[in-house]
Amino acid sequence: MAVPGYQDFMLPLLKIAADGQEYKISDAMDALAAEMVISEEDQQLMLPSGTQTQYYNRVSWAVMYLAKSLLLERTGWGRFKIAPRGTDVLKTNVPRIDNSFLSQFPEYQAFKHKGANAPKPGDNPPLPPDPEITPEEQLQAAHEELRSALADDLLDRVRVGSPKFFEHLVIRLLVAMGYGGGRMDRAEVTGKSGDDGIDGLIREDRLGLDMVYVQAKKWDSSVGPGEIDRFIGSLTRKKATKGVFITSGAFTVGAPRAAKEASVRVRLIDGDELASLMIDFNVGVAEAEKYIVKKVDTDFFEPLA
């Protein structure tokens, strides 16, 4: 027997979590293997990349989709428990939970269609995928979905870390982006009691004449204009000309306005952009697999025509 598809795990996972207890993914995998009779041999089958087992990969995707649909609740990295919506769904004795079933929830739709294509309240459900979609388009769609899932995984990890870890993370990211000439010896984490709202700094030149000041807020909630104004005040007292405010959460509508109206240059980075930058600049991520798509070289054949 082969490893079931990730959608086949959704309803069994929800039933396992029905007792309201917190579960590790590894514990859930043991329970699923016993219930669905997945052999030890099948549990050890690896992905083509060799980075993890098919079984772990598929259970993890099932947990992610259930969590994005608010049927499960993430309680930490690799941990979850049932959410109130999940309890309500089980009361309906639904025979199967899959992507089609999850599409009724706006949170699932928002996750699957992040960005400009995200459905707005009151929108009709999206049309099913075009059956004429080309293999290249399928690859692009799969890449975007994998990137979105990776970004969510990164944010989950960041948010369970300590504030000190977050401060070091954002400094490493900015250096990886090229600030300070890409040299860690020009960057410093300064966050401590009485730091005047400054958690780090980067010397843009060797003499330290041009400085970038950083504030790192490991928040799940939204940062408002008051926090931005305090950061601007700290920059002004240091006679700074530019600063970066990075949060693991989000910004309220008034926060960007406060930054824009400041007499100094202030760049705001929220959790979604943070995760995207981490992926782009290879901070906290590693290459798992690479696919090269080739096409006919028409120039090669031109002399033969």
ChimeraX attribute file (.defattr): number of C-alpha atoms within 10 A of each C-alpha:
attribute: neighborCount
match mode: 1-to-1
recipient: residues
	/A:1	8
	/A:2	12
	/A:3	19
	/A:4	15
	/A:5	14
	/A:6	20
	/A:7	20
	/A:8	17
	/A:9	22
	/A:10	23
	/A:11	20
	/A:12	18
	/A:13	22
	/A:14	23
	/A:15	13
	/A:16	17
	/A:17	20
	/A:18	16
	/A:19	11
	/A:20	13
	/A:21	10
	/A:22	16
	/A:23	18
	/A:24	14
	/A:25	18
	/A:26	14
	/A:27	11
	/A:28	19
	/A:29	20
	/A:30	12
	/A:31	15
	/A:32	17
	/A:33	16
	/A:34	11
	/A:35	11
	/A:36	13
	/A:37	11
	/A:38	18
	/A:39	13
	/A:40	9
	/A:41	10
	/A:42	16
	/A:43	17
	/A:44	14
	/A:45	16
	/A:46	15
	/A:47	13
	/A:48	11
	/A:49	11
	/A:50	11
	/A:51	12
	/A:52	14
	/A:53	16
	/A:54	22
	/A:55	22
	/A:56	19
	/A:57	14
	/A:58	19
	/A:59	23
	/A:60	18
	/A:61	17
	/A:62	23
	/A:63	26
	/A:64	20
	/A:65	23
	/A:66	27
	/A:67	20
	/A:68	22
	/A:69	24
	/A:70	20
	/A:71	23
	/A:72	24
	/A:73	21
	/A:74	20
	/A:75	15
	/A:76	15
	/A:77	17
	/A:78	15
	/A:79	16
	/A:80	22
	/A:81	24
	/A:82	26
	/A:83	20
	/A:84	13
	/A:85	14
	/A:86	22
	/A:87	18
	/A:88	11
	/A:89	14
	/A:90	15
	/A:91	9
	/A:92	8
	/A:93	8
	/A:94	10
	/A:95	7
	/A:96	13
	/A:97	17
	/A:98	16
	/A:99	15
	/A:100	10
	/A:101	10
	/A:102	18
	/A:103	16
	/A:104	12
	/A:105	13
	/A:106	18
	/A:107	17
	/A:108	19
	/A:109	20
	/A:110	17
	/A:111	18
	/A:112	19
	/A:113	16
	/A:114	14
	/A:115	9
	/A:116	6
	/A:117	11
	/A:118	15
	/A:119	19
	/A:120	10
	/A:121	7
	/A:122	6
	/A:123	8
	/A:124	8
	/A:125	11
	/A:126	12
	/A:127	6
	/A:128	7
	/A:129	8
	/A:130	7
	/A:131	6
	/A:132	7
	/A:133	9
	/A:134	10
	/A:135	9
	/A:136	10
	/A:137	11
	/A:138	12
	/A:139	13
	/A:140	12
	/A:141	12
	/A:142	12
	/A:143	12
	/A:144	15
	/A:145	16
	/A:146	12
	/A:147	15
	/A:148	19
	/A:149	16
	/A:150	16
	/A:151	22
	/A:152	19
	/A:153	15
	/A:154	22
	/A:155	19
	/A:156	18
	/A:157	14
	/A:158	21
	/A:159	19
	/A:160	14
	/A:161	14
	/A:162	10
	/A:163	16
	/A:164	14
	/A:165	13
	/A:166	21
	/A:167	22
	/A:168	18
	/A:169	17
	/A:170	25
	/A:171	23
	/A:172	21
	/A:173	19
	/A:174	23
	/A:175	19
	/A:176	20
	/A:177	17
	/A:178	12
	/A:179	21
	/A:180	23
	/A:181	17
	/A:182	17
	/A:183	16
	/A:184	16
	/A:185	11
	/A:186	19
	/A:187	24
	/A:188	18
	/A:189	19
	/A:190	17
	/A:191	20
	/A:192	12
	/A:193	7
	/A:194	7
	/A:195	11
	/A:196	16
	/A:197	22
	/A:198	21
	/A:199	23
	/A:200	23
	/A:201	21
	/A:202	26
	/A:203	21
	/A:204	19
	/A:205	13
	/A:206	10
	/A:207	9
	/A:208	12
	/A:209	8
	/A:210	14
	/A:211	20
	/A:212	22
	/A:213	25
	/A:214	29
	/A:215	25
	/A:216	24
	/A:217	20
	/A:218	21
	/A:219	15
	/A:220	12
	/A:221	12
	/A:222	14
	/A:223	21
	/A:224	16
	/A:225	17
	/A:226	12
	/A:227	15
	/A:228	23
	/A:229	16
	/A:230	13
	/A:231	23
	/A:232	25
	/A:233	16
	/A:234	18
	/A:235	24
	/A:236	15
	/A:237	10
	/A:238	11
	/A:239	10
	/A:240	16
	/A:241	16
	/A:242	18
	/A:243	25
	/A:244	21
	/A:245	22
	/A:246	25
	/A:247	25
	/A:248	25
	/A:249	19
	/A:250	20
	/A:251	20
	/A:252	12
	/A:253	12
	/A:254	13
	/A:255	19
	/A:256	16
	/A:257	12
	/A:258	17
	/A:259	21
	/A:260	13
	/A:261	11
	/A:262	14
	/A:263	12
	/A:264	17
	/A:265	16
	/A:266	24
	/A:267	14
	/A:268	18
	/A:269	19
	/A:270	17
	/A:271	23
	/A:272	17
	/A:273	16
	/A:274	21
	/A:275	24
	/A:276	18
	/A:277	18
	/A:278	21
	/A:279	17
	/A:280	12
	/A:281	15
	/A:282	14
	/A:283	18
	/A:284	14
	/A:285	13
	/A:286	8
	/A:287	8
	/A:288	10
	/A:289	9
	/A:290	7
	/A:291	6
	/A:292	5
	/A:293	7
	/A:294	6
	/A:295	6
	/A:296	7
	/A:297	8
	/A:298	8
	/A:299	8
	/A:300	8
	/A:301	9
	/A:302	8
	/A:303	7
	/A:304	6
	/A:305	4
